[in-house]
Amino acid sequence: MLQGVDVGRQNLDSYRACVGDEVVEGLRTLAAPLRGARVLHVNATPYGGGVAEILRSEVPLLRDLGLSVEWKTISPGEENGFFKITKAIHNALQGDPRGLRDEDWRIYRETSARVAAFLRDDYDVVIVHDPQPLALPLLCGRGDAHWVWRCHIDSSAPNSTVWDRLSPYLAEFDAAVFTLGAFVPPRIPVGRVEIIPPAIDPLSPKNMPIDASLAKGVLDWIGVDTGRPLLVQVSRFDRWKDPLGVIAAYRIVKREIPEVQLALVGSMALDDPEGWEVYREISVSDTDDPDMFLFTNLTGVGNIEVNAFQRHADVVIQKSVREGFGLVVSEALWKGTPVVAGRAGGIPLQLGDGVGGELVDSVEQCADAVLRLLGDPAAARTLAAGGTVLVRERFLLPRLLGDELRLVGDLLGRRPAAPAALAGAASGTAGEPRDPVCGMRITDGSPYRRSHRGRTFFFCSRSCAGQFDADPEPFLRAPAAAAAGGGA
């Protein structure tokens, strides 16, 4: 019911070329008081999706820093449809109005109780990811551990009935971590709320440097014509990612540029049974178009192939209508490829202040943006280059490691002063002043400030200030000590 995941070994020193010596040494300083700390991560699947990718990279590096870290996945068996139920909970947290039956809630609790029975009580910190393992501390007992719920979902406007049923489980946690300030749900029963965006691993097979000839060779081998324009979307097969909207935009583009191709590259995950339904819908759409390709991780298209797609593409599309963060945007920008993406979740954080690509709100806007980028390759490369700089500063794995080390250290009372190298790109935790949108630690000297309800808030960028302007209220749901970017 709980299975350990083998992640191998990694050395933090390998990241010096990406982020510099100061950051690496700063991480070692943060980790020194935590040597031997026992940390457990629990999620639903060892592959497919951003959570598994992050843990696959993060866990061995935390071990290299001296912490005793395990990663376990829940394995409930599918005879009772547990993952179908948790997918419905996931969708409800993103606002799906459909609720769950009482029978579904009974299965959720009873299955969670069986999983909880396998959890031993000898950890200092337990971090559970998303709704699948949410019930564990209530059902197995908190013990002496500090419990953290890491929510990777846009839960800003959850189905209220489902949220009310989940709240008693969430009340058992010491802290909750969200990707953006606006994702904190109303009436959250946790006294400590942190905002920590995710990050990509620049040295994973999906993101490691590969040259253009290798990328071209990989795509040639799987049947893509690398001599013609190529549009790519990489994501789970999920309706929230709007793959049918991507296809509609592609068809508009194809009327103007007949030689253009589209590749939809998706991953199947153990905890997402809806993925097969969406896959079948897409399959019907591409039957008459030889220039539209559908690839999955179950048909031999893995991390290296995704790397090649994102590097060789003329434009990467991520037309999400709801999104947690959308790490594939940072992945494409890191490789120097421009992105056209939906104005959803954490995507504007990655395409903020006019770098990286274009944000869109409809199929027609998506097609127009793609046509502009295809029509002016020099401008597209300039946009992408700015995005690469932003990703290097904010969305690489060492920054995430620093944020999580600081959180764990604070929970355990073993937190040193933050190293200077992390000060410019680390989340504000433990009540530190932070940008209420993205969570980055901020100072009163920031030129981006807003007044609201008699308080002054400071922001790290024009983009974050703009998101706050559009609708300030969701960013104020976290407990007051952690929600504001500065004092009045």
ABEGO torsion letter per residue (X at the ends): XBBBBBAEBBBAAAAAAAAEAAAAAAAAAAAAAABGBBBBBBBABABEEAAAAAAAAAAAAAAAAGBBBBBBBBBAEAAAGAAAAAAAAAAAAAGBABBBBAAAAAAAAAAAAAAAAABBBABABBBBBEAAAAAAAAAAEAEABBBBBBBABBAABBBAAAAAAAAAAAAABABBBBABAAABBBGBABABBBBBBBBBBAABAAABBBBAAAAAAAAAAAGBBAABBBBBBBBBBBAAAGAAAAAAAAAAAAAABAABBBBBBBBBBAABAAAAAAAAAAAAAAAABAABBBBBAAAGBBAAAAAAAAAABABBBBBBABBAAGAAAAAAAAAGBBBBBBBBEAAAAAABGGBGEBBBABAAAAAAAAAAAAABAAAAAAAAAAAAAAAAAAABAAAAAAAAAAAAAAAAGABBBBBAAAAABBBBBGGBBBBAAAGBBBBAABABBBBBGGBBBBBABAAAAAAAAABAAAAAABBAAAABABBX
